[in-house]
Every structure is written in structure tokens, then in C-alpha cells.
Amino acid sequence: MNSDLSSLISPSSGLPHTAEADLVVEGGRLVTPEGVRDGTVVIRDGRVAALLAPGDPLPSGPRLDARGRYVLPGLIDSHVHFRTPGLEHKETWETGSRAALAGGVTTVMDMPNTRPPSLDTATLRAKAALIAGRSYVDHRFHMGADPDHPEVLADLDPAVATSAKAFMAGHHTAPVVFREAHQLEAAFAAAARGNVRLVLHAEDQHVFDLLDSRGGDPHSYDAYEPHRPRSGAIVAVAKVVHLARTHGTKVHVLHVSSAEETDLLAAAAAEGLPISFEVTGHHLSFTDHDTARRGPRTRLSPAIRAPRDRERLWQAVLSGEATTVGSDHAPHTVEEKNRPPAEAPPGLPGVQELAVSVWTGMLARGIDADTAAAHLARLMGRGPAELFGLAGKGRLTVGADADIALLDPAARWQLSASHVESLCGWSAYEGWMFTGRFTTVVTGGQVAWDLTRGTVGAPRGRWLPGPDRPAMDHSAPALPTVRDLELELEGASR
């Protein structure tokens, strides 16, 4: 047995032998698509081989004690910014993926607004090679939609990406913006032809430009939400619904922030349009009162809004109107965030805090633990896996990838900066009391993280290509040198 694991996993107890397992996750509360029940997970060859009921004979093999824990499928965060290439002073894949593991997340989908931005398959392939051997979690990329070359979406190779991010409004780290109506229309049409899902930052740049021309930049965080008002998001979402109806384009609207957006998108989905949407943990946790009080640490784009908006977002999450919850993990250094309001970049870390913040919020709303666990497995498991075609992910079922997160549902703990795994070293949740904590995370059938030890073993996260394509083994030889890849990325930059 790997010496790193000897303190985490007990040897076989000599129970009846059927066929030796690589790992037996014994005695937990299993969160499956069919329901929540007591049982044991048997893992062989990196996959779930069996889900056993209490009293069933157990195979021989190493044991992981899951008593008192929820056994969740490894969670998926389909909205992270791990900052490679070009912005590694904010985050690296090593630190970002460690933060993911600490939050029970075993698969992430990374955004394209890097330096240079990932606007074609060449830059995505080069990015994958740069990350090879550095990630603790499996990963896929959203390509960036290019307003100058929307036709690329019609011929996007699904082996590289099946989704593309379009920014309808810009900010400090999002310079590639669809400012003109004809650009956005062309992107929707091309994406429909290419069967590409558009993931959208839906705020209207023209609304913000008009307000800036009259009022200028915000000089205090009391004025931040009026500076990026809900009207910009509502106008953008109305455009998205119209274009999806016109072209039949599959769209997923990110970080929905207001009650009005939620109502529009829920109505469009109920009409049968191919529209889904995400809510972030930050918009479920904070209100505009926090932004006024805490300043840059809760400055986001879209802005955090009023308490009534937060409650409508919770309603959408719990009713199933929202398909996913994501972190929009977008770290910046403390020095960057402490600049004046007009200069401080929007965004904050969140992949580590996402699941426990949602769990804590559900319990605070009187939801029982079994139901909360089922919601979490839907919103960060089946929901994103089905939406983005992540085969083998997001379900605790026989044949699935053996990615598992053990959650202590009743642990009470206070987050401090010392807990933060992200390179940025800070969290908007510092001082928060959470209920629920991940104690062990398994990836590909091997323990990858433990609360008392941190990461276990070397990074072994894989790049996940499109549907029905084998995952890329990062142990494969003949990768280019880092300098070769940097030159390729520079050449691909526009």
C-alpha cells in the first residue's frame, strides 16, 4: 500500500472475499440518483464496481471508513478561472485544483479569459499541455467565443470543446466582448450550426456605458450595485432568450443575479427553449449590504443584489429551475482587490467554499440533511455532467468514474485565511461559521485529499475531451516544452 495512504485507509478486515477491490468505501450514507441510503462502495480499476447494502458480503481490499459521512459523487464546478496561461500570479492549476479538492470538487470546467484568451482549438490544446501533470482534478475547457470570428463555432471540434463562453459586457479580466448586436447574432447562428452550447456572461455593455457617461466610475462600494445595475442583466437576458428562440441555440446563462432574470429564464425553459442557467454560491450567500460593508471582497460582476433577489435564487436552486450552481472562482491578489472601487477587479475565490456554503444555506432554511445531499448531488453532479456531456461524472452509480467526496454533515467550523488553498490567500467567507465539511476525497479510485493531510500523492487530473472520446492520460510522453507552448500561445493571440 502507498505509504501516503496508510494512515487514511485500514487494511482488509478479512470479511468474506468475492473479488479483491482496489478500495472499499465502507458504511456511509450513499447519495445515488435513485435516492439516499446506507451502504458501501466497491471500487475496481478506477470505477465504481458495486454499491452494496448493509449486511452484504464485502470484498477484500483496503478500507475507507465512511461511517457518519455522506458519500457523494465527486462534485463538478463548471465555472472556474484557474488563470493559466498568463495570470498565474493570481492562481495556478496546482493551487486552484487543491482548493477544488478541499471543497469536494473532482472535476472543473475552466474559462477562456486568460492571457492570451483561448479563442480557438490550438490555444486550448496548448493550454491542456501546459496544465498536464499539474492538476489534482479532472478538467475540461470552455472555449472563448470571438466576436471577430464567430464562424469558428460552426466547426468546433468536439474532441477539444463542446461549449464556448461569450461575454456580453467586459471588465478588468474580460477584454473580448460582444458589443454589437450583429456579432452576437452571428455567434448564436454559428453555435447552432455547430451544436455548441454558448455559456454567457449576460450583462448589456451599452447599458453600463450609458450610465458611465452620466455618472462616471463608482467612488464607493455603496454605489457599486447601481453602477452595474440589474437593468443591464435583464436587458441582456431578454436578448439571449430572443436569440435562442430565433436560432435554436443551446445556451447556459452564468451567474444569474436577480429575480427578474430568473423569472425570464425559467419561463423560457418552461416554453421548451434550450435554455438553462447557473446560480453562484456568492449570490446565494451575500447581499448588497455585504458589498457596502465589506467592499472589494464581495465585488462581483454581475453585482450581488438585494435580499429579495437572493431568496428568488434560492427558490430556483431548490425547485430545479436552476440546472447548476458554480463558484465563478476568480481569484485576484489582495493588493489588486484593495485598489479604489474604479480600479479593483471584480471576482473572488470560491471553488473551495462553494459546496459547504450551499450546504450550510440549505440547512439554515430547514432542509433535512438527506434532501440537502440530494440537491447537492443534482446541482454539482448530475446537472453539470448531463448539460456538458461529462461521461462517467456526477453520479454515484455502478460503472461511473470512482470520484467520491465524503462529507461530515454536522461538522461546525469557522473559515479563516489559514484554510484557504487558493494562491490568492483570502476568502470572502473569512469568519463564517459553516456546517458540513469534506473529510476525504477520492479521484479515479485513489485517495487524493484528506482533511488531516491535505493532498495525497502527485497530481493526476486528466483533460476530459468531448463526448465519447477517451480522456487524455497526462502521464503520456512527448509533450512539448513549456517554452514551446508559450510561443504557440503567443502566436495564437489576437
HUHU-V38752 format. One record per pair of residues at least 24 apart in sequence whose C-alpha atoms are under 7 Angstrom apart, sorted by sequence separation. I is the first residue (numbers start at 0). J is the second residue. D is the distance in Angstrom with one decimal. If there is no record, write none. Layout:
I;J;D
I;J;D
This chain:
118;142;5.9
207;231;6.7
236;260;6.4
249;273;5.0
250;274;5.1
251;275;4.7
252;276;4.5
253;277;4.9
254;278;4.9
326;350;5.3
410;434;5.5
411;435;6.4
117;142;5.8
118;143;4.5
206;231;5.5
248;273;6.8
249;274;6.1
250;275;6.4
251;276;5.0
252;277;6.2
253;278;6.9
254;279;5.4
409;434;5.8
410;435;4.8
117;143;5.5
118;144;6.1
178;204;6.5
233;259;6.6
256;282;6.3
283;309;5.6
408;434;6.8
409;435;5.2
410;436;5.9
86;113;6.7
116;143;7.0
118;145;6.1
233;260;5.5
240;267;6.8
282;309;6.4
326;353;5.7
408;435;4.4
76;104;6.6
79;107;6.8
81;109;6.6
85;113;6.2
86;114;6.7
203;231;4.8
229;257;6.6
244;272;6.5
407;435;5.5
408;436;6.6
74;103;5.9
75;104;5.6
79;108;6.2
80;109;5.5
84;113;5.8
85;114;4.6
202;231;5.1
203;232;6.3
283;312;6.7
406;435;6.6
407;436;5.3
73;103;6.4
74;104;4.4
75;105;6.3
76;106;6.5
77;107;5.4
78;108;5.7
79;109;4.9
80;110;5.4
83;113;6.3
84;114;5.8
85;115;6.8
106;136;5.5
107;137;6.5
108;138;5.6
109;139;6.5
110;140;6.3
111;141;6.2
146;176;6.9
202;232;4.2
283;313;6.5
406;436;5.6
407;437;6.1
73;104;5.8
74;105;5.7
75;106;4.8
76;107;4.8
77;108;4.4
78;109;6.1
79;110;6.1
82;113;5.9
105;136;5.0
106;137;4.7
107;138;4.9
108;139;4.8
109;140;4.8
110;141;5.4
111;142;5.6
146;177;5.5
201;232;5.9
203;234;6.4
406;437;4.4
407;438;6.6
73;105;5.2
74;106;6.6
75;107;5.7
76;108;6.5
78;110;6.7
105;137;6.3
106;138;5.4
107;139;6.6
108;140;5.2
109;141;6.1
111;143;5.1
163;195;7.0
165;197;6.8
203;235;5.0
405;437;5.6
406;438;6.1
108;141;6.7
162;195;5.3
163;196;6.4
164;197;5.9
165;198;6.3
166;199;6.1
167;200;5.9
202;235;5.0
404;437;6.8
405;438;5.8
161;195;5.4
162;196;4.6
163;197;5.1
164;198;4.7
165;199;5.1
166;200;4.8
167;201;5.6
168;202;5.4
201;235;5.2
278;312;6.9
405;439;5.3
161;196;6.5
162;197;5.7
163;198;5.9
164;199;5.7
165;200;6.3
166;201;6.9
167;202;5.6
168;203;5.7
201;236;5.9
404;439;6.1
405;440;6.2
146;182;5.5
149;185;6.1
153;189;4.6
162;198;6.8
167;203;5.8
168;204;4.5
404;440;4.5
23;60;6.7
25;62;6.6
149;186;4.9
152;189;5.4
153;190;5.5
167;204;6.4
403;440;5.8
404;441;6.3
20;58;6.1
22;60;6.0
23;61;6.1
24;62;6.1
25;63;6.0
26;64;6.6
27;65;4.5
92;130;6.8
96;134;5.8
97;135;6.3
152;190;5.1
155;193;6.5
403;441;4.9
19;58;5.4
20;59;6.1
21;60;5.9
22;61;5.1
23;62;4.8
24;63;4.7
25;64;5.3
26;65;5.3
27;66;4.8
30;69;6.9
96;135;5.3
120;159;6.4
150;189;5.6
153;192;5.3
154;193;5.7
402;441;5.3
403;442;6.6
18;58;5.6
19;59;4.8
20;60;4.9
21;61;6.6
22;62;5.9
23;63;6.0
24;64;6.2
25;65;5.4
26;66;4.9
27;67;6.3
28;68;6.1
29;69;6.1
30;70;6.0
93;133;5.4
96;136;5.8
149;189;6.6
153;193;3.9
296;336;6.9
402;442;4.4
15;56;5.6
16;57;6.6
17;58;5.0
18;59;6.9
19;60;5.5
24;65;6.1
27;68;5.4
28;69;4.7
29;70;4.8
30;71;5.3
92;133;6.1
93;134;5.5
152;193;6.0
295;336;5.7
401;442;6.2
402;443;5.5
15;57;5.8
16;58;4.6
27;69;5.9
28;70;5.6
29;71;6.6
84;126;7.0
92;134;5.5
93;135;6.8
295;337;6.5
401;443;4.9
402;444;6.5
14;57;6.0
15;58;6.2
16;59;5.3
27;70;5.9
152;195;6.8
278;321;6.8
400;443;6.1
401;444;4.8
14;58;6.8
277;321;5.8
280;324;6.7
14;59;6.5
256;301;6.6
276;321;5.4
277;322;6.1
278;323;6.6
279;324;5.3
280;325;6.5
300;345;5.8
13;59;6.5
275;321;6.8
276;322;5.9
277;323;4.8
278;324;4.9
279;325;4.9
280;326;5.7
299;345;4.6
300;346;6.8
256;303;6.6
257;304;6.8
275;322;6.1
276;323;6.8
277;324;5.3
278;325;6.4
279;326;5.3
298;345;5.2
299;346;4.9
11;59;5.5
256;304;6.7
277;325;6.6
279;327;6.7
295;343;7.0
298;346;6.3
11;60;4.9
10;60;6.7
11;61;5.1
258;308;4.9
10;61;4.8
11;62;6.2
201;252;6.7
257;308;4.9
296;347;6.8
9;61;5.9
10;62;6.0
197;249;6.3
198;250;5.8
199;251;6.3
200;252;6.6
256;308;7.0
8;61;6.2
9;62;5.1
196;249;4.8
197;250;4.7
198;251;4.7
199;252;4.9
200;253;5.8
258;311;5.5
8;62;5.4
9;63;6.6
195;249;7.0
196;250;5.4
197;251;6.2
198;252;5.7
199;253;5.7
258;312;6.8
324;378;5.7
8;63;5.0
187;242;6.8
191;246;6.5
198;253;6.6
265;320;6.0
323;378;4.6
324;379;6.3
191;247;6.3
322;378;6.2
323;379;6.2
191;248;4.6
184;242;6.9
188;246;5.8
190;248;6.4
187;246;6.7
323;382;5.7
112;172;6.7
322;382;5.5
323;383;6.0
112;173;5.9
187;248;6.0
220;290;6.3
221;291;4.6
220;291;5.1
280;353;5.4
220;294;5.4
359;433;5.9
227;302;6.4
359;434;5.2
280;356;6.7
359;435;6.9
390;466;6.7
280;357;6.4
356;433;6.9
358;435;6.9
389;466;6.9
224;302;5.7
348;426;6.3
355;433;6.8
388;466;5.8
224;304;7.0
355;435;6.0
355;436;6.6
333;423;6.9
332;423;5.1
331;423;6.0
330;423;6.1
220;340;6.5
219;340;6.0
218;340;5.9
217;340;6.2
218;341;6.7
217;341;5.8
216;341;5.6
297;427;6.3
296;427;5.4
171;344;5.6
90;330;6.7
89;330;5.9
89;331;5.1
89;332;5.7
78;325;5.4
79;326;6.6
80;327;7.0
77;325;6.0
78;326;6.1
79;327;5.1
80;328;5.7
102;350;6.5
76;325;5.4
78;327;5.0
79;328;4.7
80;329;5.2
102;351;4.1
76;326;6.7
78;328;6.9
79;329;6.6
101;351;5.7
102;352;6.0
99;350;5.4
102;353;6.9
98;350;6.4
99;351;5.2
102;354;6.4
98;351;4.9
105;402;6.6
103;404;5.3
76;379;6.5
72;376;6.8
75;379;5.0
160;464;6.8
161;465;6.3
71;376;6.7
74;379;5.3
75;380;5.7
159;464;5.5
160;465;6.0
74;380;5.4
77;383;6.6
158;464;5.0
159;465;6.1
158;465;4.5
72;380;6.8
75;383;6.8
157;465;5.0
158;468;6.5
75;393;6.8
74;393;6.4
73;393;6.4
72;393;5.6
72;394;5.4
98;420;4.7
72;395;5.0
97;420;6.2
98;421;5.6
135;458;4.3
137;460;4.3
138;461;6.2
139;462;5.8
71;395;6.9
134;458;5.3
135;459;5.5
136;460;4.2
137;461;4.6
138;462;5.0
139;463;5.2
133;458;5.7
134;459;6.4
135;460;4.8
136;461;6.9
137;462;5.9
138;463;5.7
139;464;6.6
94;420;6.2
95;421;5.5
132;458;6.0
134;460;5.0
137;463;6.7
94;421;5.3
132;459;6.4
94;422;5.7
73;402;4.6
72;402;6.0
73;403;4.3
72;403;4.7
73;404;5.2
90;421;6.6
71;403;5.7
72;404;6.1
90;422;5.1
70;403;6.6
71;404;5.2
89;422;6.4
90;423;6.6
35;369;6.4
70;404;6.0
71;405;6.3
89;423;5.8
103;437;6.1
70;405;4.9
102;437;6.6
127;462;6.7
69;405;5.6
70;406;6.7
101;437;6.8
68;405;5.8
69;406;5.0
103;440;6.2
105;442;6.6
68;406;5.2
69;407;6.6
68;407;4.9
67;407;6.7
68;408;6.7
100;440;6.6
132;473;5.8
30;372;6.8
131;473;5.4
30;373;6.4
50;397;6.9
49;397;5.6
100;448;6.4
47;396;6.7
48;397;5.5
47;397;5.0
48;398;6.2
128;478;6.7
47;398;5.3
46;398;5.7
47;399;5.6
129;481;6.4
46;399;5.6
47;400;6.3
46;400;4.5
47;401;5.2
45;400;6.2
46;401;4.4
129;484;6.9
45;401;5.4
97;454;6.9
42;401;6.6
125;484;5.8
32;394;6.7
31;394;6.6
125;488;6.9
31;395;5.1
30;395;6.7
31;396;6.5
122;488;5.8
122;491;6.4
115;488;6.7
115;489;6.9
116;492;6.9
115;492;5.2
46;443;6.8
45;443;4.5
46;444;6.5
45;444;4.5
42;444;6.1
22;444;6.9
3;455;6.4
3;456;6.9
